[in-house]
Amino acid sequence: MPYCDSVQELHWMIYENARTTLLSDPIYEPLHPMLREATWETTISVPMVYRGRGVGALMVFYPRGKTPGQAQIAFLTAVAGQAAVAVENSRLFAEAREKAVLEERQRIARELHDSVSQALYGIALGARTARTLLDRAPAEAAEPLDYVLALADAGLAEMRALIFELRPETLETEGLLGALAKQIDSVRARHGLDIRTEWGEEPEFPIEVKETVYRITQEALNNIVKHARARRVNLRIANGGNDLLLDIGDDGVGFASEEAPGRLGLRSMRERAERLGGTFLVESTPDQGTRIRASIPRINGSSGANESALHRQDRP
C-alpha cells in the first residue's frame, strides 16, 4: 500500500540504523484513505536485516490505546528476520537466473559463430567461385554450386538445432523422450557420436521435472562434444516411481575428481537438479570417461507408475 513521504523517510531511517523503533505521532499514519479513517496512534518499525545488512523494514500500525508488548515486538522481529531471508533468497535467485540466461546467450553466440557463420562464409566463397566460372568455364561451375548447396543445408540444420535448443516445444507435444530423441539425432548428425539410449515408456512427470532432465542432458551432451573427445555415449532414462532418473556415461578423456567443482557446466547442472530438490552426482577418472547421474523428485503432487521396464535402443 502507498505511504506518505514521512513514512518513507522513517523506513530509510530504520533501514540504515538497523534498530527497532516505536513512535507515537500521527505524521506516520498510512496514506491510504480507508486506512486513515482508523484512529492510528502508535507505529512500530522493525528492520529487516540479513547477515548484518539491511534489506528493508517492516511497519505495523496500532490504534489508539494499543501498544505492542515485548512478546509482540519479539514476534515482529522474528517475522522481519524471516522476511529478510526471503527477500535475500529472491534476490539471489533472480541473480542466478540472470546469470544462467547470460551464459545461455553466450553459448548460443559461440554456436552461431562456430557453425552457422562459418557456413555462411563458405557459401559466399563458393558463390563467388561459381560466379567467376560461369563467365570462363560454365561446365565447371557445378562443383562449387554443389558445395554451396551442401553448406546451405548444413547451415539450415544448425539453425534448426539451435532454435530447438532455445524452445524445445516437443517437450509438451511429444514428451521428454521425443525431445531427447531429436536432440540426440542432431548431435549424432553434427558430431558423429555413437549415442546409445535406454528408456521405457514416456514417464508421467510434471513438465518442470521433464524440462530439468532435458536441460541437464543437453548440457552433458554439449560437454561431451566440446571436451570429452569421446566416441561412445550411453544414456539411460528411468522412472523410479517418485523420481525421474538420468544416467549418462562416455568413454572420453575424463578428468580428476578434484577438478570437478564448477567446471564444464557441472555447477549449472547441479543447480538445476537441486532447484527441484533432486540430487546430482559426477564420477570421472582421467582416460576412463565420465558418468553423470541425476535424480529429480516428483513435484506438484503428481502421481506416476513404478519404474517401467527398460528396453535398449541402439540407434546407429
TORKOL-4160 file (C-alpha; in steps of 0.2 Angstrom, whole numbers, padded with zeros to 4 digits, m for minus):
316
<pt num="1" X="0000" Y="0000" Z="0000"/>
<pt num="2" X="0006" Y="0018" Z="m0003"/>
<pt num="3" X="0014" Y="0028" Z="0011"/>
<pt num="4" X="0017" Y="0047" Z="0013"/>
<pt num="5" X="0034" Y="0054" Z="0012"/>
<pt num="6" X="0037" Y="0054" Z="0031"/>
<pt num="7" X="0033" Y="0035" Z="0032"/>
<pt num="8" X="0046" Y="0033" Z="0018"/>
<pt num="9" X="0059" Y="0043" Z="0027"/>
<pt num="10" X="0055" Y="0033" Z="0043"/>
<pt num="11" X="0058" Y="0017" Z="0033"/>
<pt num="12" X="0075" Y="0023" Z="0027"/>
<pt num="13" X="0080" Y="0028" Z="0045"/>
<pt num="14" X="0076" Y="0011" Z="0052"/>
<pt num="15" X="0084" Y="0003" Z="0037"/>
<pt num="16" X="0100" Y="0012" Z="0039"/>
<pt num="17" X="0101" Y="0011" Z="0058"/>
<pt num="18" X="0095" Y="m0007" Z="0059"/>
<pt num="19" X="0086" Y="m0004" Z="0075"/>
<pt num="20" X="0068" Y="m0007" Z="0080"/>
<pt num="21" X="0059" Y="0010" Z="0083"/>
<pt num="22" X="0042" Y="0013" Z="0092"/>
<pt num="23" X="0034" Y="0030" Z="0088"/>
<pt num="24" X="0018" Y="0039" Z="0093"/>
<pt num="25" X="0015" Y="0053" Z="0080"/>
<pt num="26" X="0000" Y="0055" Z="0068"/>
<pt num="27" X="0013" Y="0061" Z="0054"/>
<pt num="28" X="0017" Y="0042" Z="0052"/>
<pt num="29" X="m0001" Y="0037" Z="0048"/>
<pt num="30" X="m0003" Y="0027" Z="0032"/>
<pt num="31" X="m0008" Y="0037" Z="0017"/>
<pt num="32" X="m0022" Y="0026" Z="0010"/>
<pt num="33" X="m0039" Y="0034" Z="0013"/>
<pt num="34" X="m0048" Y="0019" Z="0020"/>
<pt num="35" X="m0034" Y="0015" Z="0032"/>
<pt num="36" X="m0033" Y="0033" Z="0038"/>
<pt num="37" X="m0051" Y="0033" Z="0044"/>
<pt num="38" X="m0045" Y="0022" Z="0059"/>
<pt num="39" X="m0038" Y="0031" Z="0074"/>
<pt num="40" X="m0020" Y="0026" Z="0072"/>
<pt num="41" X="m0008" Y="0032" Z="0087"/>
<pt num="42" X="0007" Y="0020" Z="0088"/>
<pt num="43" X="0019" Y="0014" Z="0074"/>
<pt num="44" X="0032" Y="0001" Z="0076"/>
<pt num="45" X="0045" Y="m0001" Z="0063"/>
<pt num="46" X="0057" Y="m0017" Z="0063"/>
<pt num="47" X="0072" Y="m0018" Z="0052"/>
<pt num="48" X="0074" Y="m0032" Z="0040"/>
<pt num="49" X="0092" Y="m0037" Z="0042"/>
<pt num="50" X="0101" Y="m0052" Z="0033"/>
<pt num="51" X="0119" Y="m0055" Z="0039"/>
<pt num="52" X="0121" Y="m0038" Z="0046"/>
<pt num="53" X="0115" Y="m0029" Z="0030"/>
<pt num="54" X="0098" Y="m0020" Z="0030"/>
<pt num="55" X="0086" Y="m0026" Z="0016"/>
<pt num="56" X="0070" Y="m0017" Z="0021"/>
<pt num="57" X="0059" Y="m0013" Z="0036"/>
<pt num="58" X="0043" Y="m0020" Z="0042"/>
<pt num="59" X="0030" Y="m0007" Z="0049"/>
<pt num="60" X="0015" Y="m0011" Z="0060"/>
<pt num="61" X="0001" Y="0002" Z="0065"/>
<pt num="62" X="m0008" Y="0001" Z="0081"/>
<pt num="63" X="m0025" Y="0010" Z="0085"/>
<pt num="64" X="m0027" Y="0022" Z="0100"/>
<pt num="65" X="m0025" Y="0014" Z="0116"/>
<pt num="66" X="m0015" Y="m0001" Z="0109"/>
<pt num="67" X="0004" Y="m0003" Z="0111"/>
<pt num="68" X="0015" Y="m0018" Z="0107"/>
<pt num="69" X="0022" Y="m0028" Z="0122"/>
<pt num="70" X="0039" Y="m0036" Z="0122"/>
<pt num="71" X="0031" Y="m0053" Z="0116"/>
<pt num="72" X="0024" Y="m0044" Z="0101"/>
<pt num="73" X="0040" Y="m0035" Z="0097"/>
<pt num="74" X="0049" Y="m0051" Z="0098"/>
<pt num="75" X="0037" Y="m0059" Z="0087"/>
<pt num="76" X="0038" Y="m0045" Z="0074"/>
<pt num="77" X="0057" Y="m0046" Z="0075"/>
<pt num="78" X="0056" Y="m0064" Z="0071"/>
<pt num="79" X="0044" Y="m0061" Z="0056"/>
<pt num="80" X="0056" Y="m0047" Z="0050"/>
<pt num="81" X="0071" Y="m0059" Z="0051"/>
<pt num="82" X="0061" Y="m0072" Z="0041"/>
<pt num="83" X="0056" Y="m0059" Z="0028"/>
<pt num="84" X="0074" Y="m0053" Z="0026"/>
<pt num="85" X="0079" Y="m0071" Z="0022"/>
<pt num="86" X="0065" Y="m0072" Z="0009"/>
<pt num="87" X="0070" Y="m0056" Z="0001"/>
<pt num="88" X="0088" Y="m0060" Z="0000"/>
<pt num="89" X="0084" Y="m0078" Z="m0007"/>
<pt num="90" X="0073" Y="m0070" Z="m0020"/>
<pt num="91" X="0087" Y="m0058" Z="m0025"/>
<pt num="92" X="0100" Y="m0072" Z="m0026"/>
<pt num="93" X="0088" Y="m0082" Z="m0036"/>
<pt num="94" X="0085" Y="m0068" Z="m0048"/>
<pt num="95" X="0104" Y="m0065" Z="m0050"/>
<pt num="96" X="0106" Y="m0084" Z="m0053"/>
<pt num="97" X="0093" Y="m0084" Z="m0066"/>
<pt num="98" X="0100" Y="m0069" Z="m0075"/>
<pt num="99" X="0117" Y="m0077" Z="m0075"/>
<pt num="100" X="0110" Y="m0093" Z="m0082"/>
<pt num="101" X="0102" Y="m0083" Z="m0096"/>
<pt num="102" X="0118" Y="m0073" Z="m0100"/>
<pt num="103" X="0128" Y="m0090" Z="m0100"/>
<pt num="104" X="0115" Y="m0097" Z="m0112"/>
<pt num="105" X="0116" Y="m0082" Z="m0123"/>
<pt num="106" X="0135" Y="m0083" Z="m0124"/>
<pt num="107" X="0134" Y="m0102" Z="m0128"/>
<pt num="108" X="0122" Y="m0098" Z="m0142"/>
<pt num="109" X="0133" Y="m0084" Z="m0149"/>
<pt num="110" X="0148" Y="m0096" Z="m0149"/>
<pt num="111" X="0137" Y="m0109" Z="m0158"/>
<pt num="112" X="0132" Y="m0097" Z="m0171"/>
<pt num="113" X="0150" Y="m0091" Z="m0173"/>
<pt num="114" X="0157" Y="m0109" Z="m0174"/>
<pt num="115" X="0144" Y="m0116" Z="m0186"/>
<pt num="116" X="0132" Y="m0105" Z="m0195"/>
<pt num="117" X="0143" Y="m0090" Z="m0198"/>
<pt num="118" X="0156" Y="m0102" Z="m0205"/>
<pt num="119" X="0144" Y="m0110" Z="m0216"/>
<pt num="120" X="0138" Y="m0093" Z="m0222"/>
<pt num="121" X="0156" Y="m0088" Z="m0226"/>
<pt num="122" X="0159" Y="m0104" Z="m0236"/>
<pt num="123" X="0143" Y="m0101" Z="m0245"/>
<pt num="124" X="0149" Y="m0083" Z="m0250"/>
<pt num="125" X="0166" Y="m0090" Z="m0255"/>
<pt num="126" X="0158" Y="m0104" Z="m0266"/>
<pt num="127" X="0146" Y="m0092" Z="m0274"/>
<pt num="128" X="0160" Y="m0081" Z="m0279"/>
<pt num="129" X="0170" Y="m0095" Z="m0287"/>
<pt num="130" X="0154" Y="m0101" Z="m0296"/>
<pt num="131" X="0151" Y="m0084" Z="m0302"/>
<pt num="132" X="0168" Y="m0082" Z="m0309"/>
<pt num="133" X="0167" Y="m0100" Z="m0318"/>
<pt num="134" X="0151" Y="m0095" Z="m0326"/>
<pt num="135" X="0160" Y="m0082" Z="m0336"/>
<pt num="136" X="0175" Y="m0093" Z="m0340"/>
<pt num="137" X="0170" Y="m0111" Z="m0339"/>
<pt num="138" X="0152" Y="m0114" Z="m0336"/>
<pt num="139" X="0153" Y="m0133" Z="m0336"/>
<pt num="140" X="0165" Y="m0132" Z="m0321"/>
<pt num="141" X="0153" Y="m0121" Z="m0310"/>
<pt num="142" X="0143" Y="m0136" Z="m0305"/>
<pt num="143" X="0155" Y="m0142" Z="m0292"/>
<pt num="144" X="0156" Y="m0125" Z="m0282"/>
<pt num="145" X="0137" Y="m0124" Z="m0283"/>
<pt num="146" X="0135" Y="m0141" Z="m0276"/>
<pt num="147" X="0147" Y="m0135" Z="m0262"/>
<pt num="148" X="0136" Y="m0120" Z="m0259"/>
<pt num="149" X="0120" Y="m0131" Z="m0258"/>
<pt num="150" X="0128" Y="m0143" Z="m0246"/>
<pt num="151" X="0134" Y="m0129" Z="m0234"/>
<pt num="152" X="0116" Y="m0121" Z="m0235"/>
<pt num="153" X="0109" Y="m0137" Z="m0230"/>
<pt num="154" X="0121" Y="m0139" Z="m0216"/>
<pt num="155" X="0118" Y="m0121" Z="m0210"/>
<pt num="156" X="0099" Y="m0124" Z="m0210"/>
<pt num="157" X="0101" Y="m0139" Z="m0200"/>
<pt num="158" X="0112" Y="m0130" Z="m0187"/>
<pt num="159" X="0099" Y="m0116" Z="m0186"/>
<pt num="160" X="0085" Y="m0128" Z="m0183"/>
<pt num="161" X="0095" Y="m0137" Z="m0170"/>
<pt num="162" X="0099" Y="m0120" Z="m0161"/>
<pt num="163" X="0081" Y="m0114" Z="m0162"/>
<pt num="164" X="0076" Y="m0131" Z="m0155"/>
<pt num="165" X="0088" Y="m0129" Z="m0140"/>
<pt num="166" X="0081" Y="m0112" Z="m0136"/>
<pt num="167" X="0062" Y="m0118" Z="m0137"/>
<pt num="168" X="0060" Y="m0137" Z="m0136"/>
<pt num="169" X="0041" Y="m0136" Z="m0139"/>
<pt num="170" X="0041" Y="m0155" Z="m0141"/>
<pt num="171" X="0043" Y="m0157" Z="m0123"/>
<pt num="172" X="0024" Y="m0153" Z="m0121"/>
<pt num="173" X="0019" Y="m0160" Z="m0138"/>
<pt num="174" X="0030" Y="m0176" Z="m0140"/>
<pt num="175" X="0036" Y="m0178" Z="m0122"/>
<pt num="176" X="0053" Y="m0179" Z="m0114"/>
<pt num="177" X="0058" Y="m0195" Z="m0124"/>
<pt num="178" X="0053" Y="m0187" Z="m0141"/>
<pt num="179" X="0063" Y="m0171" Z="m0137"/>
<pt num="180" X="0078" Y="m0181" Z="m0132"/>
<pt num="181" X="0077" Y="m0191" Z="m0147"/>
<pt num="182" X="0078" Y="m0176" Z="m0158"/>
<pt num="183" X="0092" Y="m0168" Z="m0148"/>
<pt num="184" X="0102" Y="m0184" Z="m0149"/>
<pt num="185" X="0099" Y="m0186" Z="m0168"/>
<pt num="186" X="0105" Y="m0168" Z="m0170"/>
<pt num="187" X="0121" Y="m0172" Z="m0160"/>
<pt num="188" X="0124" Y="m0188" Z="m0170"/>
<pt num="189" X="0122" Y="m0179" Z="m0187"/>
<pt num="190" X="0133" Y="m0164" Z="m0182"/>
<pt num="191" X="0147" Y="m0173" Z="m0172"/>
<pt num="192" X="0146" Y="m0192" Z="m0177"/>
<pt num="193" X="0145" Y="m0198" Z="m0159"/>
<pt num="194" X="0138" Y="m0216" Z="m0156"/>
<pt num="195" X="0124" Y="m0212" Z="m0143"/>
<pt num="196" X="0115" Y="m0227" Z="m0137"/>
<pt num="197" X="0099" Y="m0224" Z="m0127"/>
<pt num="198" X="0090" Y="m0235" Z="m0115"/>
<pt num="199" X="0072" Y="m0230" Z="m0109"/>
<pt num="200" X="0055" Y="m0236" Z="m0107"/>
<pt num="201" X="0038" Y="m0228" Z="m0110"/>
<pt num="202" X="0036" Y="m0209" Z="m0108"/>
<pt num="203" X="0037" Y="m0205" Z="m0089"/>
<pt num="204" X="0022" Y="m0197" Z="m0081"/>
<pt num="205" X="0030" Y="m0182" Z="m0073"/>
<pt num="206" X="0027" Y="m0164" Z="m0072"/>
<pt num="207" X="0034" Y="m0153" Z="m0086"/>
<pt num="208" X="0046" Y="m0144" Z="m0074"/>
<pt num="209" X="0054" Y="m0161" Z="m0070"/>
<pt num="210" X="0055" Y="m0166" Z="m0088"/>
<pt num="211" X="0062" Y="m0149" Z="m0093"/>
<pt num="212" X="0076" Y="m0151" Z="m0080"/>
<pt num="213" X="0081" Y="m0168" Z="m0086"/>
<pt num="214" X="0081" Y="m0162" Z="m0104"/>
<pt num="215" X="0092" Y="m0147" Z="m0100"/>
<pt num="216" X="0104" Y="m0157" Z="m0089"/>
<pt num="217" X="0105" Y="m0170" Z="m0104"/>
<pt num="218" X="0108" Y="m0156" Z="m0116"/>
<pt num="219" X="0122" Y="m0148" Z="m0106"/>
<pt num="220" X="0130" Y="m0165" Z="m0103"/>
<pt num="221" X="0130" Y="m0169" Z="m0122"/>
<pt num="222" X="0137" Y="m0152" Z="m0125"/>
<pt num="223" X="0151" Y="m0155" Z="m0113"/>
<pt num="224" X="0155" Y="m0172" Z="m0121"/>
<pt num="225" X="0156" Y="m0164" Z="m0138"/>
<pt num="226" X="0167" Y="m0150" Z="m0133"/>
<pt num="227" X="0178" Y="m0158" Z="m0120"/>
<pt num="228" X="0177" Y="m0177" Z="m0118"/>
<pt num="229" X="0184" Y="m0182" Z="m0135"/>
<pt num="230" X="0173" Y="m0197" Z="m0133"/>
<pt num="231" X="0167" Y="m0210" Z="m0147"/>
<pt num="232" X="0153" Y="m0218" Z="m0137"/>
<pt num="233" X="0139" Y="m0211" Z="m0125"/>
<pt num="234" X="0127" Y="m0222" Z="m0116"/>
<pt num="235" X="0111" Y="m0213" Z="m0110"/>
<pt num="236" X="0098" Y="m0220" Z="m0099"/>
<pt num="237" X="0081" Y="m0213" Z="m0093"/>
<pt num="238" X="0071" Y="m0222" Z="m0080"/>
<pt num="239" X="0055" Y="m0219" Z="m0070"/>
<pt num="240" X="0060" Y="m0223" Z="m0052"/>
<pt num="241" X="0042" Y="m0221" Z="m0045"/>
<pt num="242" X="0044" Y="m0204" Z="m0036"/>
<pt num="243" X="0060" Y="m0199" Z="m0045"/>
<pt num="244" X="0065" Y="m0197" Z="m0063"/>
<pt num="245" X="0082" Y="m0205" Z="m0066"/>
<pt num="246" X="0095" Y="m0199" Z="m0078"/>
<pt num="247" X="0112" Y="m0208" Z="m0081"/>
<pt num="248" X="0124" Y="m0203" Z="m0094"/>
<pt num="249" X="0141" Y="m0210" Z="m0097"/>
<pt num="250" X="0155" Y="m0208" Z="m0110"/>
<pt num="251" X="0172" Y="m0216" Z="m0115"/>
<pt num="252" X="0181" Y="m0199" Z="m0116"/>
<pt num="253" X="0197" Y="m0192" Z="m0108"/>
<pt num="254" X="0188" Y="m0189" Z="m0091"/>
<pt num="255" X="0196" Y="m0178" Z="m0078"/>
<pt num="256" X="0202" Y="m0179" Z="m0060"/>
<pt num="257" X="0189" Y="m0178" Z="m0046"/>
<pt num="258" X="0196" Y="m0163" Z="m0038"/>
<pt num="259" X="0194" Y="m0153" Z="m0054"/>
<pt num="260" X="0175" Y="m0156" Z="m0055"/>
<pt num="261" X="0168" Y="m0142" Z="m0044"/>
<pt num="262" X="0162" Y="m0128" Z="m0055"/>
<pt num="263" X="0170" Y="m0134" Z="m0071"/>
<pt num="264" X="0162" Y="m0138" Z="m0088"/>
<pt num="265" X="0145" Y="m0133" Z="m0084"/>
<pt num="266" X="0143" Y="m0146" Z="m0070"/>
<pt num="267" X="0138" Y="m0132" Z="m0057"/>
<pt num="268" X="0123" Y="m0127" Z="m0068"/>
<pt num="269" X="0118" Y="m0145" Z="m0070"/>
<pt num="270" X="0119" Y="m0147" Z="m0051"/>
<pt num="271" X="0109" Y="m0131" Z="m0048"/>
<pt num="272" X="0096" Y="m0137" Z="m0060"/>
<pt num="273" X="0094" Y="m0153" Z="m0051"/>
<pt num="274" X="0094" Y="m0146" Z="m0033"/>
<pt num="275" X="0082" Y="m0132" Z="m0038"/>
<pt num="276" X="0068" Y="m0146" Z="m0038"/>
<pt num="277" X="0075" Y="m0155" Z="m0023"/>
<pt num="278" X="0085" Y="m0168" Z="m0033"/>
<pt num="279" X="0102" Y="m0175" Z="m0032"/>
<pt num="280" X="0117" Y="m0174" Z="m0045"/>
<pt num="281" X="0132" Y="m0185" Z="m0045"/>
<pt num="282" X="0148" Y="m0185" Z="m0056"/>
<pt num="283" X="0161" Y="m0199" Z="m0057"/>
<pt num="284" X="0176" Y="m0196" Z="m0068"/>
<pt num="285" X="0194" Y="m0203" Z="m0070"/>
<pt num="286" X="0207" Y="m0197" Z="m0082"/>
<pt num="287" X="0207" Y="m0208" Z="m0098"/>
<pt num="288" X="0192" Y="m0218" Z="m0092"/>
<pt num="289" X="0177" Y="m0207" Z="m0096"/>
<pt num="290" X="0164" Y="m0198" Z="m0086"/>
<pt num="291" X="0147" Y="m0203" Z="m0079"/>
<pt num="292" X="0134" Y="m0191" Z="m0073"/>
<pt num="293" X="0119" Y="m0197" Z="m0063"/>
<pt num="294" X="0104" Y="m0186" Z="m0058"/>
<pt num="295" X="0088" Y="m0190" Z="m0048"/>
<pt num="296" X="0074" Y="m0177" Z="m0049"/>
<pt num="297" X="0059" Y="m0180" Z="m0037"/>
<pt num="298" X="0041" Y="m0178" Z="m0042"/>
<pt num="299" X="0033" Y="m0162" Z="m0038"/>
<pt num="300" X="0016" Y="m0153" Z="m0038"/>
<pt num="301" X="0008" Y="m0169" Z="m0030"/>
<pt num="302" X="0008" Y="m0178" Z="m0046"/>
<pt num="303" X="0007" Y="m0197" Z="m0046"/>
<pt num="304" X="0015" Y="m0210" Z="m0058"/>
<pt num="305" X="0018" Y="m0228" Z="m0061"/>
<pt num="306" X="0033" Y="m0238" Z="m0053"/>
<pt num="307" X="0049" Y="m0240" Z="m0063"/>
<pt num="308" X="0044" Y="m0246" Z="m0081"/>
<pt num="309" X="0053" Y="m0260" Z="m0090"/>
<pt num="310" X="0068" Y="m0253" Z="m0100"/>
<pt num="311" X="0072" Y="m0259" Z="m0117"/>
<pt num="312" X="0088" Y="m0254" Z="m0126"/>
<pt num="313" X="0088" Y="m0244" Z="m0142"/>
<pt num="314" X="0104" Y="m0245" Z="m0151"/>
<pt num="315" X="0101" Y="m0232" Z="m0165"/>
<pt num="316" X="0116" Y="m0230" Z="m0176"/>
